[in-house]
Amino acid sequence: MSQHKYLVTGGAGYVGSVVAAHLLEAGHEVTVLDDLSTGFREGVPAGAAFIEGRVQDAARWLDPSYDGVLHFAAFSQVGESVADPEKYWTNNVGGTMALLAAMRGAGVRKLVFSSTAATYGEPVSTPITESAPTAPTSPYGASKLAVDHMISGESAAHGLAAVSLRYFNVAGAYGTCGERHDPESHLIPLVLQVAQGRRESIAVYGDDYPTPDGTCVRDYIHVADLAEAHLLALDAAEPGNHLICNLGNGNGFSVREVVETVRKVTGHPIPETPAPRRAGDPAVLVASADTAREKLGWKPSRADLAGIVADAWAFARREEQDV
């Protein structure tokens, strides 16, 4: 692979930092653009140039020397988006509109976009394919879907080579890069907080779903597998075409299975607290990753839940020691 120069927006966040690390390992030149509103300066991998700034101002730094952009700079809390939708439209949609204009102005014609399974909303059937109806149930999902529509238009009108990757549940860690959301809302790090003694129990929202053990089933993908898909997407992107791929393992794990796996990996008892179902929580969310396998040549190699949890646990303990 020849060396290229890439701008990674939101590269101080969880997924962006792991992708930036993979780009560097592949020999590329990387610049991270992040306003640190949700990311962490120490998350930027060594070897990457860093600009503290907003994606809305990308035109200040983007120039023709860049070969492409990987775009992760978005707010992603579903509950917050319901309470504060304008924040999501302004940043996720407005920010991307400014980024696309900056790319057009600089002649940078390749984009990989961090999209989400939230664009589908309540699934009609599983596993979910890219042809499934898009009916987001939150402003967060709607903002990401709006960006996908913008990218499609940009590709058709201006020859952009673009790939949108719709993630399901990302988990695990990669070296010094892992999850540290504040507030944390993802199941695996929340259960690990119980193992660390930072939280008394894990709330199980609903145990009467039509699933084998009554709890919600979700598709978990290792963040390093996810990162590898982004590098493959850069190679697969074609001028004038907007490719959309789901990224997931194609297998689901229930909330109870995740909790039990954390018990085994950490050796800690994890008390559970029953809680009512959350509005809008589908019983099963599992991806079909056939398109990513076919179009990108992507083969996730870290699909084992215990391995995903073990990597996340190692990162959580390292963070605890650094505090």
C-alpha positions, 0 to 999 in steps of 0.5 A: 500500500502506497503512503497517503495523507489523510485527515481524520475528523473526530480522531481523538474519540473512541473509533476515530483514534483506533482508525488513526492508529491503524492508518499510521501502522499502514504507513500513512500520514495522519492529521487529526482534527478534533475540538475535544468536546467529547474526545481526549487529547491523550487519545490521539495516537503518537505519530499523528499531527493534531489540530484542535478545531471544529469540523465546521472550520475544516476549510482552514486546514484542508488543502490539496495535499490530502488524499482523503478524509475519514469523518468521525466528528459527530455527537452520538448520544441518542437520549441527548439528541431527543432532548437537544435536537438542534445540537445534533442538526447543527453539528452532525449535519451542519458540520458535515455540510461545511466539511463537504464544501471544504473538500470540494474547495480543496479538491479532496475527493475521497471520504469514509463516513462513520454512519450508524445502525440507528439510521434503520430505527426499529428493524422490520426483519433481521439480520438487517441489510442495507436495503432495509427501510431507514426510519430512525427513531431519534434525531441522532439517527436522523442526523446521520441519515441526512448526512448519508443523503448529502453524501449521495448527492455530493457523489452524484453531482461532484464525483466524490468517492465515498463509503458510509459504514453503518456500525452496530455495537462497537466494543473492545479496545486497541492498545491505548485506545478504548472507550471513555465516554462521559457519560457512559451509555454502552453496555460492556463498559458499564458492566466493567464499571461494576467489576471495578467497583465504580457502580453497584449493579448493572440495570437490565432493561426488560427481561420479557423480550421474545429472545432466548433469555428474555433480554435484548440481543445486540451485534457486537463488533471489535473496534479493531475489526471496525478500523480495518474496514475503514482502510479497506473502504479507502481502497474500495471508494470509487469516484461518483459512487456512494457505497453504504455498508453495514458493519457487524459480526452477524451474530447477536449476544443478549444482555445476559450473555454479555453480563455472564461473559464479564463475570467469567473474564473479570472474575467479579460478581456482577449484580443485576438490577431489573428495570422496565423496558426502555422505549424504542429498544428493539428486541434484536439488532443484528447486522448482515455484513455481506455487502462489506465482505463482498465489496470491501473484502472485509473479514472480521477476525475478533468476533469472540465475545470473551475476547472483545470483553477481555480487551475492554477490561485490560483498557479499563484497568489501565485507565484506572491505574493512570488516574 
